[in-house]
Amino acid sequence: MVSGALTVALAGKISQIVGCTLAYLAVFDIAGVVVSLVFDISPSPSVSGAAYYALWLVLGVFCGLFNYGTAYGDDPQKTGRVVCATVTILLSALSVLFFVILWNGGSIDDSYVPDNMPLTLTFFVAVTAGTFLGHNAFQPAAKTTK
């Protein structure tokens, strides 16, 4: 009966991680859309395509860090790997879903996520990298014995 309780607890934790991840993705996507809109209406000709990639890369790393910091809860030792695995699987599934629904006929040539496939994949890879970076950064220091 212990394994059944463990399975329910793990399913509950995974659903919390998925909900937290989707919330952070939505918030950071809205922030990215606002900044992209400012770039689009900016009269400055110096805004290039690289600026959009830099924007979504930075937003993705911070999204992953904030998500990991929120999702792992009180015990990064036990839950950290579950957060990393859940985020990786979720973003992979979203990539496949967006490919089937949005990008199958080609990506829309704009600067918004998820309409633009390269920018979305950049954002998702950066979120995953930020999550793993958070996992490595938030691990407690190993105890040394003398």
C-alpha positions in Angstrom: 0.0 0.0 0.0 3.0 2.3 0.4 3.7 2.3 -3.3 0.1 3.4 -4.0 0.5 6.4 -1.7 3.9 7.2 -3.2 2.4 7.1 -6.7 -0.5 9.4 -5.7 2.0 11.8 -4.0 4.3 11.7 -7.1 1.3 12.3 -9.4 0.2 15.3 -7.3 3.8 16.7 -7.3 4.0 16.3 -11.1 0.6 18.0 -11.6 1.9 20.9 -9.4 5.1 21.2 -11.5 3.1 21.1 -14.8 0.7 23.8 -13.5 3.6 26.0 -12.3 5.5 25.6 -15.5 2.5 26.5 -17.7 1.8 29.6 -15.5 5.4 30.8 -15.9 5.4 30.0 -19.6 2.3 32.2 -20.0 3.7 35.0 -17.9 7.0 35.1 -19.7 5.4 34.7 -23.1 3.2 37.7 -22.4 6.3 39.7 -21.3 8.1 38.6 -24.5 5.2 39.6 -26.7 5.1 43.1 -25.1 8.8 43.6 -25.6 8.6 42.2 -29.2 5.7 44.6 -29.9 7.9 47.5 -28.6 10.7 46.3 -30.9 8.2 46.1 -33.8 6.9 49.6 -33.4 10.2 51.1 -32.6 11.4 53.6 -35.2 15.0 52.5 -34.6 16.4 50.5 -37.5 19.0 48.9 -35.2 16.5 46.2 -34.0 17.6 43.1 -35.9 16.5 39.5 -35.9 19.2 38.7 -33.3 17.5 41.0 -30.8 14.5 38.8 -30.9 16.5 35.7 -30.3 18.4 37.3 -27.5 15.1 38.4 -26.0 13.5 35.0 -26.0 16.8 33.3 -24.9 17.0 35.6 -21.8 13.3 35.3 -21.0 13.6 31.5 -21.3 16.5 31.2 -18.9 14.8 33.4 -16.3 11.6 31.5 -16.8 13.4 28.2 -16.2 15.1 29.6 -13.1 12.0 31.0 -11.6 10.0 27.9 -12.4 12.6 25.6 -10.8 12.8 27.9 -7.8 9.0 27.7 -7.3 8.4 24.1 -8.4 10.9 22.2 -6.3 9.3 23.3 -3.0 11.1 22.6 0.2 13.3 19.7 -0.9 15.5 20.3 -3.9 17.4 17.0 -3.2 14.3 14.8 -3.8 12.2 16.9 -6.1 14.8 18.6 -8.3 15.2 15.7 -10.8 11.5 15.3 -11.0 11.1 19.0 -11.9 13.8 18.7 -14.6 12.3 15.6 -16.1 8.8 17.0 -16.0 9.8 20.3 -17.6 11.7 18.5 -20.4 8.8 16.2 -21.2 6.3 19.0 -21.0 8.2 21.3 -23.4 8.9 18.4 -25.7 5.2 17.6 -25.8 4.3 21.3 -26.4 6.9 21.4 -29.3 5.2 18.4 -30.9 1.8 19.9 -30.4 2.7 23.2 -31.8 4.4 21.5 -34.8 1.2 19.6 -35.6 -1.1 22.5 -35.0 0.8 25.7 -35.9 4.0 24.9 -37.8 3.0 22.0 -40.1 2.5 24.3 -43.0 5.5 26.5 -42.1 6.2 29.0 -39.4 4.7 32.4 -39.4 7.3 35.1 -40.1 6.8 37.2 -37.0 8.6 37.7 -33.7 6.1 36.1 -31.4 6.1 32.8 -29.5 4.5 30.3 -30.3 3.8 31.5 -33.9 7.4 31.5 -34.9 9.0 28.1 -34.7 12.7 29.1 -34.4 11.9 31.6 -31.6 9.7 29.2 -29.8 12.3 26.4 -29.9 14.9 28.9 -28.7 12.6 29.9 -25.8 11.8 26.2 -24.9 15.5 25.2 -25.0 16.4 28.2 -22.8 13.6 27.3 -20.3 15.0 23.8 -20.1 18.6 25.1 -19.7 17.4 27.5 -17.0 15.7 24.7 -15.2 18.8 22.5 -15.2 20.9 25.5 -14.2 18.6 26.1 -11.3 18.8 22.4 -10.4 22.6 22.7 -10.2 22.6 26.1 -8.5 20.0 25.3 -5.8 21.5 21.9 -4.7 22.7 22.0 -1.1 26.4 21.8 -0.6 27.8 18.4 0.0 28.8 17.7 3.6 32.5 17.1 4.1 33.9 15.0 6.8 37.2 15.6 8.5 
